[in-house]
């Protein structure tokens, strides 16, 4: 059963405490899984992966993607 959106919002808002909105929460396990999936998708091709820095405006996440992608970044 999925969590109702109002319940999820309340839980995540409580996790943010007094931090001002807007804010973003990132599921790092899902993020890392997406990086791994991307690597598998290009494994047999001599290409580099271009991460959209306009979409990912968090330097720490860009670095994490770069570390995960290695020479493919």
C-alpha positions as CSV (number, residue, x, y, z in Angstrom):
1,X,0.0,0.0,0.0
2,X,1.3,3.4,-0.9
3,X,1.5,6.2,1.6
4,X,-1.1,9.0,1.0
5,X,0.5,12.1,-0.3
6,X,-0.7,14.3,2.6
7,X,0.9,11.8,5.1
8,X,4.1,11.7,3.1
9,X,4.3,15.5,3.0
10,X,3.7,15.8,6.7
11,X,6.4,13.2,7.4
12,X,9.0,14.8,5.1
13,X,8.1,18.3,6.3
14,X,8.7,17.1,9.9
15,X,12.1,15.7,8.8
16,X,13.1,19.1,7.5
17,X,12.4,20.7,10.9
18,X,12.8,24.5,10.8
19,X,14.6,24.6,7.5
20,X,13.0,27.0,5.1
21,X,11.1,25.8,2.0
22,X,11.6,25.3,-0.9
23,X,13.9,22.3,-0.1
24,X,14.7,19.1,-1.8
25,X,15.1,15.6,-0.4
26,X,17.0,13.1,-2.4
27,X,16.8,9.3,-2.0
28,X,20.6,8.6,-2.4
29,X,20.0,4.9,-2.8
30,X,17.7,5.6,-5.8
31,X,20.2,8.2,-7.1
32,X,23.1,5.7,-7.0
33,X,20.9,3.0,-8.6
34,X,20.1,5.4,-11.5
35,X,23.8,6.1,-12.0
36,X,24.5,2.4,-12.1
37,X,21.6,1.8,-14.5
38,X,23.0,4.6,-16.7
39,X,26.5,2.9,-16.7
40,X,25.0,-0.4,-17.7
41,X,23.1,1.3,-20.5
42,X,26.3,2.7,-22.1
43,X,28.6,-0.2,-21.1
44,X,29.1,-1.4,-24.7
45,X,29.4,2.0,-26.3
46,X,32.3,4.4,-26.4
47,X,30.4,7.3,-25.1
48,X,30.5,9.7,-22.1
49,X,27.5,10.5,-20.0
50,X,26.4,14.2,-20.0
51,X,24.7,15.1,-16.7
52,X,22.3,18.1,-17.1
53,X,23.8,20.5,-14.6
54,X,20.8,22.8,-15.2
55,X,18.6,20.0,-13.9
56,X,20.8,19.0,-11.0
57,X,21.7,22.2,-9.3
58,X,23.4,20.6,-6.4
59,X,27.2,20.4,-6.5
60,X,27.3,17.5,-4.1
61,X,25.0,15.5,-6.3
62,X,26.9,16.4,-9.5
63,X,30.1,15.2,-7.7
64,X,28.4,12.0,-6.6
65,X,27.3,11.3,-10.2
66,X,30.8,12.1,-11.5
67,X,32.3,9.7,-8.9
68,X,29.8,7.0,-9.8
69,X,30.3,7.4,-13.6
70,X,34.1,7.6,-13.4
71,X,35.7,8.0,-16.8
72,X,32.3,8.1,-18.5
73,X,31.5,11.5,-16.9
